[in-house]
Amino acid sequence: MLIGYVRVSKRDGTQTLAPQRDALLTAGVEPDRIYEDLASGRHDARPGLAGCLKVLQFGNTLVLWRLDRLGRDLKHLVNTAEDLRRRGVGLKVLAGAGAQIDTTTANGRLAFGIFAAFAEFERELIAERTQAGPAAARARGRMGGRPRKMDRATLTMAIAAMSDPKANATEVAKRLGLTTTTLYAYVNGDGSPRAAGTVVLAGTTRREKPAAAPDGRPVPVIADTAYPRLPADPGPAELDAFTPDAAEVAFVRQRTRHPGPRLALLVLLKTFRRLGYFVRLADVPAAITDHIAASVGLDAAVQEIGGYDDTTYRVRLSALVRGFVGVAGYDRAARSLAVQACIEAARTRDDLADIVNAGIEELLRQRRELPAFGTLLKLARTARVLVNRAYHRRIAAALAPEARECLATLLVVPEGATRSAWDQVKSEPSRPARNACASTWPTSPGCAGRRWQMRCSPASRIASSGTSLPRPSRSMPLPCPM
């Protein structure tokens, strides 16, 4: 039984499923057995694909218009194809790069891996080109994104209006052309500016994301992950979480004698329990420090604790906190745990933020202290590189020398030409017609895969003969020996 799957990336009507449906119907897929999605191929969460994979049974064949309709992430494609193989389900591609893939045969599985690698390579090139433009604009002082509604003049009027005890936030926001949510994001109810408002009043620019990584993918910032942080402007409910309990107060009084060390130990204890790592006492928001000091009557020692950051006494206080909480420090064993968790996550996930979150989750589960965010980011990037290299080596090891040579020629622009063979292979195919689809399908079981087995001369033979590679047409399959 043939089961079809079609997908387009946009929901705004600029892309249509009609060409894909026509190709699948021509190939013999029944209309009620075609599943569809309106979602990007980079995301695994696609209800149409999930439903399609769920109904596939032993002996069925999943039919796609093009390979990238299933997804352009190499790990997702390879894992999906392997899962289908274990379930006894075949995979066939009708057009585009990878046409005539049939994973029920060894040659088809090899071809699938090759084109999956090329699809990921192309996506990385697109990401690199996309990041180049904004990076050049930022270097020239131009910031992208929607302009801020709240400028300094508007914020000044908002602060003046909200300072009035009788002011109504909804009316103030309406007069200023804002929403109530935007108003409260910059101004407190008493008219004092919040953290975002302070940035606007200071005239500083908004926080930028770091530049893209060498592979063209954006580097996640700490806000994109589950890495815990202290609130910059905590409210009453958030401050309650930093109130010491009786056991914590008794522990601090037992271990210290003087007000300064006592408050420093208490602040380190409460922030470590909230974050899972130690922060500098000088970097703790003043509202949190003042709240903890007021809770135990140590207000006079607030100005003293900042001096412990660069002393060996802080090391002793940190060890006391770890012993009381029952958490081990970040050492080689903890690093090994984080590395293994990141590698396992990289096998099924491509986003660095997701891989970082997996490392954080494992360290917290093992009751280990979290390292700096930059350390976790390096571990996640290394894990993703190792996993991707393993996939690439697995595919490359299965290629014959002649096949590798043919693949290399795809990326070379012949003399006198403007496009490489790879540029032409990955071009969008025209609207499928009955004759075109019939010409790409084998006419009998004995000729299955023969179009894939077209022999091409080695590069050295081509160079010696003075001939160039033939210009492939859109219906012409990849001329590599499998």
N, C-alpha and C positions, 0 to 999 in steps of 0.2 A: 504494500500500500504506500502511495506517495503522499507525504504531508508537506505542505508549503509554508514558508515564512517570508514575509515582506516587511520592510521598514523604511521610513524616511526620518530625517533628523528634526524637521521643523513642523510646528503645529499651525503656523500662520497661513497655510494654504499656498505658499510659494513652491512647495514640493508635492508631488502627487504619487500615489501608489499604483496608478493605472498601468504604466509600462511593466512594472514588476509582476502585477497580477496577470497581464496578458501573456508574458513569457511563461509563467507557471501553468496557466491554463493550456497553452500550446504544448507544454511538455507532458500534459496528461494529468495534472493535479486537479481534483474536483474542487469546485468553488467553495463548498462548505468545509473543506479541509485546509484552507489557507488562513493562517494566523498573521496578524499585523500589529505593528507598533508605531507610535509617533514619538520617538525618543532618540537621543544621541547614542551611537554605538559604543561610546566610551563607558557608559554606565551599564552595570550588570542587572540592575533592577528594571526589568521590562516585563510587564504583565503578559503581553502577547507571546514573548519568547518562553516565559515560564510555563504558560499553558500549553504551548506547542511541545516543549520538552517533556511535559508531564504525560501527554497522550501517546507519545511515541512508544511502540512496543517492538519486541523482537521480530526482525524481518521487515520492518518499515524502512522507508528512506526519506530523509529530510532533504527537500529540494529548495535551493536558494537561487535568486537571480544572479547575485554576485557575492563573493566571499565576504566583503566588508559589510554586508547586511547583517551578518551574524555578530560582528563586532570587530574592531580594528586593534584590540589589545591582544598581544601575542599569547600571554598566559591564559586569557579567557578562551581564545580560540582553540589552543592546544588542549586545555583541560576539557572543554566541551566536546571536542572530537574524540578524545580518549574515553570520556564517559559514554558517548554514543557507541563507540566500538565495543566496550565491555557489555553494553546492553544488546548488542547485535543489531544496531541501527546503522544504516548507511548514510552517507552525506554526498550530495551531488550539487555542483555549481553549474549554472547554465551559460553565463556570459562574463565578459570582463576578464581581469587578471585572475587566473585560476580556473578558467572554464574547463570542463571535462574532469574536474576532481571527482574521484570516486573512492571513498575511504574503505570500501570493501576489498580493495586490492592494495598490495604493497606499494606499487607505483603511485597510486592515488594518495596514500598516506604521506609519502615522501613529498609529493607535489604540494599537498596541503601545508606542510611545515614550511616549505620554501616561500610560498606566497603569503603565509601569515607573517613571516619575518619581514618580507618586503612591505607589507601593509603597515606594520609598526614603524619600520624605517621611514616610510613616507609621512606618517603622522608626526614623528619627531621633527622631520624637516619643516612641516607646516607650522608646528609650534615654534620652532626657532625663527622662522621668517616673521611670524606674528609678533613675537616678543621684540624683534629688532626695531620695529617702528616706534612703539611706546618708549623703549629705552632711549632712542635717539631724541624723542621729544622731551623726555625728562632731563636729558643732558643739556638741553637748550632752555630749561626753565619752564616748559609748558606742562601742565598737569592735566591728565585726562579725567574722565568721569563727569557726573552731573554737578553743576555749580552748587555751592552751598547756599541754602536759603537764608541762613543766619549769618549776617555779616556784622562788623563791629558796630555800625550805627543802629541796626535793628536790635542787637543785643543790649546796647546801652538803653534804648527805650524800653525794652522788656524788663531790664533790671529796675529801672525807675518805676514802671507800672506795678511790678510785683512787690515792690517795697511797701506799697500801700496795704495795710492790713485788710481793707475792705475790697481789695481788688479781686475780680473773678477771673480765674485762669482761662476759661473758655472765651470770655469776651476779649481779654487781652490778646490771646492768640488770633482771634478773628480779626481784630483791628490791625494786627501786624502782618496778616496774610500767612499765618503759620497754623499748624495743627497743635493741639494740646500736647501731644507726645513730643514733638520737636521742641516746644517751649520748655517742657520739664527736662529735656535732655541737656539744656544749657543753663537753666535758671532754677534754683530751689524755690520752694513756696514762700520763703521769707524775702526773696529778692537777691539773695547772694548767688554768685555765679558758681556753677558746677565745674568739674574738671574740663569738660569740653568748652565751656564758656570762657574759662581762664585762657585756654589756647587761642580762642578767637580774639580776646582782648589783647593778648600779647602780640598778635599779628604773626604768629608762626604758622607754617603750612601744616596740613594734615599729614598724618603718618603715612609713609610710603611703604609698600611691600618691597622686600629685597629684590635685587635683579634676578633674572632667570639663571638657572644652573647651566653648566656648559652644554648639557644635552638639549637645551631649549625649553625645558619644563620649568614652570614657576616654582620657586622655593617657598614652602609654607612658612608663615610666621607663627609665633607662639599662640596667637589668638585663633588660628585655624585648627589647633589640636586640643587635646584634653589636659595639657600640661597645666597644673593648678597655679593660680596667681592670687595675690592679695587684691581686694577691691581698692581702687584708687580713692573712691569717695564713699565709704561704707555708710549705709543707713542704720537705723536703730535695730532692725531685725538682724542685719549682718553683724553688728557689734555684739549682739547677745551670744553669738557663737564663740566669741573670744572671752567670755566671762569665766574665770577660773572656778573650778568646783572645789569641794572641801579636800578631796584627796590630793589635788594638785597644790593647793595652798600648804597643806601639811608637808608634802614632799619638799617644797621650796624652802620652808622654814627649817626643816631638818638639815638641809644641805648647805645653807648659807646663813650668815650672821648679820651682814650689813644691808641697808636698804638698796644700794646700787646693784650689787651682785644679785640680790633677791629679785629685783624687778627685771634685770637682764635675763636671768634664768627663766622667769615666768613668761616673758615675751617670747623667748626662743622656744619654750615648750608649747605655747598656744599656737604660734605660727607654724611650727613643725608639724603639729597634729593636723593643721588645716592643709598644709601644702605637701608634706612628705619630704621636704628638703629645708635646709637652713638658709635664711636670708640675712643680709647685714642689718644690724639693729637700726642703723641710720636710714635704711631704705624702707622700714616699716612705716606705713602712714601714721601721721601724728594722732589721728582720731583713734586708731587701734591702741597705740601705746598709752594715750591718755585714759582710755576706757579701762584697760587692764590695771593701770596704776590706781585709778579711782576705786576699782573694785576691792583692792586690798589695802587702801590707805597709804600708798607710796607715791603720792603726787610730787613730793619734793625731790624724788630721785630720777625724774624723767630726763632732765638735762644731763645726767651723769652716765647713762647707759651707752651713749654713742661712742664713748671712749674705749669700750671693750672690743670693738670690731677687729682691731689690728693687734691684739694681745694674745699671748698663749693661754690666758685665762678663759678666753672664749672657747678654745679647743676643749678645755676641761668641762665647761658648761655644756657643750654639745654632746660630749660623751655621757654626761649625767642624763641628758634628755633621751638619748638613744636607749640607755638602760631602763629608764622609767617607762618608756613607751613600748619597749620590746622590739625595736627595729634595728637591723644590722646596717652598717655603713655600706657605701658603694665601693666595692673592692673588685678584684679580678673575678671572683665567683659571681658577683652581681652582674658584672659586664658580660660574662658568658651567658647568663640567663637572658639578658636583654638582647644579645646577638641572636641567640636561638629563636627567641620570640619574633624578632624582626624578620629573620629569614623565613620562618613559617608563614608570617603574614605576607611577605613579598611574593610567595608562590601563588597567591590568589588575589592580591591587591596591588594596584599600581601607584596609587596616590601616596606620597611621602607622609602626609598627615595621618593617614590610616595606619601606616607602618609604625610611625612614632607612637601612636595610641596603643598599639599592640605591645610595644616595649614597656610603656608606662603601666599598662594593666598587669603584665607579668611581674614587674618589680614590686608593685603594690601587693599583689597576691602572695608573693614570697616574703613580704614584710622587709623590703630593702629600701634604703634611702635612694631617692631619685637624684640622678646627676644633673648637671646643667642642661638646659634645653639644646644648646649647640652640640653637646656630646650625643644626645639622643638623635639629633638630626643627622650627624655623621654616621652613626650606626645604621640608621634607616637607609641612607643613601648607599652605603657599602653593601647592605643586605640586598637591596634591589639590583645593584650591579652584578653581584655574585649570582643571583637567581637568573637574571636575564642572560648572562654569559653562559650559564649551564644550558639554558634552552638553545642558545645559538650554537654552542658546540655540539649539542645533540643532533641538531639539524645538519650542521656542516659535516659531522662524522659519517652521516649516511650518504653523502654525495660522492659520486665518482669524480676523479680528476677532470674528466671531460665535461661533466656537468658544472663543476666549479668554474672552469674556463669559459663556458658558455654564459654563465651568470655574470661573470666579470665583464664580458663584452656588452651586456645590456646597459651598463652604466657609462659606456664610452660613446662620445659623440663622434661619428665617423667624419672624416675630412670632407669638407664641402657641405655638411649637413648642419642643421640648427638644433636638432633634437636627438636625444639618445633613443635607443630601442625601448628602454624602460619608460620614458616619457610617453611613448606611443602605446605601450602595452597597458598602462594604467589610465589611458584616456577613457572618458565616459563612452560607452557603446551607444549606438543609435537605437531608436525604438525597435524592439524585436519584431521581426516578421516571420511568417510561417516558414518560408524558404530558408531564412538565415538560421532559425532554430533547428530545422531539420538537418542542415548541413553540419551542425556541430555535434549531433547525437550519432552514436554508432548505429549502423544499419543492422548489425547482427552481433551476437555475443562474441564471435571470433575476431571481430575487428575492434573490440573495445580497447581503448587506450592507444590505438595505432597512431592517432594524430599527436599524441604526446611523445611518441617514440621517433619523431623526425630527427634524423641525424644531421648535425651541423659540423663543418670542418673545424678542427682546432684553430686557435688564433694564429699559431705559427704558420699553418698551411694557408690560411687566408692572407696573411701578410706576404708570404712568398709568391702567391699567385697574383697579388696586386688587386684583388677584388674586395669589395666592401660587403658588409652584412646586408641582407635583403631588408627592405623596409616592410615591417610587419603591418598588416592591416588589422582592423579592430576584431575581425572574426578569426584572425590567425592565431593559433595557440602558441605558447612559449616553445621555441625550437630548441629544447634541451633534451639530451638522452637521459632517460630515467631507467 
